[in-house]
Every structure is written in structure tokens, then in C-alpha cells.
Amino acid sequence: MSSKLDGWRHSKNDRKLLIVDDSLVTRKLLKRAFEKANCVVDLAENGDVAVEKMKISLYDTVFMDLDMPVLDGIQATRQLREWEDVHRNGARQPICALTSAVLDDAERRKLIELKEAGLDVFESKPVNVPRLMKVVDDVSDMFSDLRMTTGQGGAEEGEKFAPT
């Protein structure tokens, strides 16, 4: 695997995360917390920006707010999953939904919709930073066997990871 895959699963102490939330306060809070834990953190203020970032860079974990303007978290995840199926041979970046909605058995329909969209993990807002750090550890271990390949070897930094 090329070393220029922009932070993808290099080690437990060198994780790359994407925080997607329309709240500047939430983005800054999570960025500071994860940077203190030696993570590299990118930010996106809506799903449209997030999808473009996820096409270019690979992240160990993406924290995706569900309720955002421009493109919400469910639509953004669906777009990314469709793109991944074509350009990354079905390999998936792990995405953790952040939602203020209560998702219990009474909301099974909503849970099914979120899973079908391609969201992997669900966490509640307001965010609990120690819990999200555990999500990063757990999700990174679950997805650690993924290998990203392109049509012509490793991609250069800044390239999209689509076969040419």
C-alpha cells in the first residue's frame, strides 16, 4: 500500500478522522478533543463538502451529523456508498451517525433506513467525547482488514482513488 494514502490506518496513534456537522461549536469541540488524542482531523460543514473530501481522502472514521443543510447525512452517505461501489470495489469508509434523535426500538423504521443508507454506527448528541474515542478504536479495528487499491498502484496525494 502506498504511504501517500493520506493517513489511512497507519497506526492507532495516527488516525485520520472527518467531522461533518453544521454546528461550528461541535466541529471545533471534536477537532480539539481528537487532536489531543493524536488524530488528524478534517472538517466539513455539510454532506456535500463531506462527500467530496471522502472521495479524495480516506478516513479511519467519519462522524456524520444527520440533520444538515445542503445535503443531510443520510443522503451524503448514500452518495458516497454508490461512489465507493464503483470506484473502490465496494470497500467502505466507516461512518458513525451523530443524531439528536432518540433511536430505540420504537424507531426501528428509522434505524433500518440509516443502515440501508450505509451508516455503520450510531451515536447520540450531545456528543460524549470519550464514547466517540471508543468508537474510533472499535470501528478502526473492525475495518482494519480493508485494503484500498486503485487501477494503477497507489494513488498520489490529492488524487481521487478511482481506477483510471
C-alpha positions, 0 to 999 in steps of 0.5 A: 500500500502506498504511504501517500494514502493520506493517513489511512490506518497507519497506526492507532496513534495516527488516525485520520478522522472527518467531522461533518456537522453544521454546528461550528461549536461541535466541529471545533469541540471534536477537532480539539478533543481528537487532536489531543488524542493524536488524530488528524482531523478534517472538517466539513460543514455539510454532506456535500463538502463531506462527500467530496473530501471522502472521495479524495481522502480516506478516513479511519472514521467519519462522524456524520451529523444527520440533520444538515443543510445542503445535503443531510447525512443520510443522503451524503452517505448514500452518495458516497456508498454508490461512489465507493461501489464503483470506484473502490470495489465496494470497500467502505469508509466507516461512518458513525451517525451523530443524531439528536434523535432518540433511536430505540426500538420504537424507531426501528423504521428509522434505524433500518433506513440509516443502515440501508443508507450505509451508516455503520454506527450510531451515536447520540448528541450531545456528543460524549467525547470519550464514547466517540474515542471508543468508537474510533478504536472499535470501528478502526479495528473492525475495518482494519482488514480493508485494503484500498487499491486503485487501477494503477498502484497507489494513488498520489496525494490529492488524487481521487482513488478511482481506477483510471 
